[in-house]
Amino acid sequence: MITEYIEEALKHARYEMINDLEPFYGEIPKLKGVWATGKTLEECRKNLKETLEEWIVLSIKNSLPIPPVGKYKIEISQKIDA
């Protein structure tokens, strides 16, 4: 379920070039705060995937809602203690 969610979310990623030491910028607009940069497009994609994974874990830990992406959604029915 989480793997499919991540794969689907990455299909909605947008990439652009910025004036920075890491000129590739990527974000998933539907998921607030999920963005990354990289020296190459592939590095940016890898970093974006890692950011998304961390964002999901943090959202679950803090009982924050995770918006559905396509037909995929992640719902936690109880709070997980760390």
BARO-67042 format. One line per field, with one value per residue (C-alpha): residue number from 0; y, z, x. Coordinates in steps of 0.001 Angstrom, whole numbers, plus 500000, padded with zeros to 6 digits. Last residue first. Layout:
pos: [NUM:...]
y: [Y:...]
z: [Z:...]
x: [X:...]
This chain:
pos: [81:80:79:78:77:76:75:74:73:72:71:70:69:68:67:66:65:64:63:62:61:60:59:58:57:56:55:54:53:52:51:50:49:48:47:46:45:44:43:42:41:40:39:38:37:36:35:34:33:32:31:30:29:28:27:26:25:24:23:22:21:20:19:18:17:16:15:14:13:12:11:10:9:8:7:6:5:4:3:2:1:0]
y: [506301:505753:505037:506713:504597:504104:505096:505837:505900:506593:505376:505841:508928:510420:510570:513280:512139:513427:514091:511615:512922:509620:508953:512371:511977:508575:509904:512953:510733:508587:511696:513195:509956:509946:513591:512875:510066:512257:515112:512751:511546:515126:515956:518157:517642:519378:518270:518958:517561:520425:520281:517119:518023:519984:517076:518893:518782:521177:520538:523223:521919:524719:527070:528990:526768:524163:522583:519359:518509:515349:513789:510405:510499:510387:507201:505431:506578:505395:502064:501549:502528:500000]
z: [519306:520016:516997:517068:515796:512557:510227:506700:503655:500357:496796:493934:492649:495551:498792:501254:504401:507567:510528:513405:514415:513848:510681:509230:510183:508492:505354:505197:505607:502642:500578:501357:500324:497036:496431:497099:494537:491976:492617:492229:488914:487717:488563:491254:493423:495073:497105:497764:499846:502052:501098:499203:496177:494630:494615:494274:492355:491976:489869:490188:493241:493645:492906:490078:489606:487001:487185:488166:488891:490699:490011:488983:492252:494158:492345:493176:496798:497190:495550:497983:500928:500000]
x: [507249:503581:501369:497983:495097:493177:495984:494883:497131:495441:495793:493313:495097:496982:494999:495976:497808:496155:498430:498618:502060:503857:501858:502687:506346:506516:504797:507078:510158:509071:508294:511700:513398:511457:512358:516033:516042:514247:516711:519656:518206:517706:521295:522879:519826:516884:513896:510214:507368:506202:502544:501640:499504:502364:504826:508096:511352:514242:517345:520009:521846:524387:521473:519797:516765:515840:512412:510697:507093:506074:502662:504106:506064:502767:501742:505002:504805:501196:502028:504909:502711:500000]
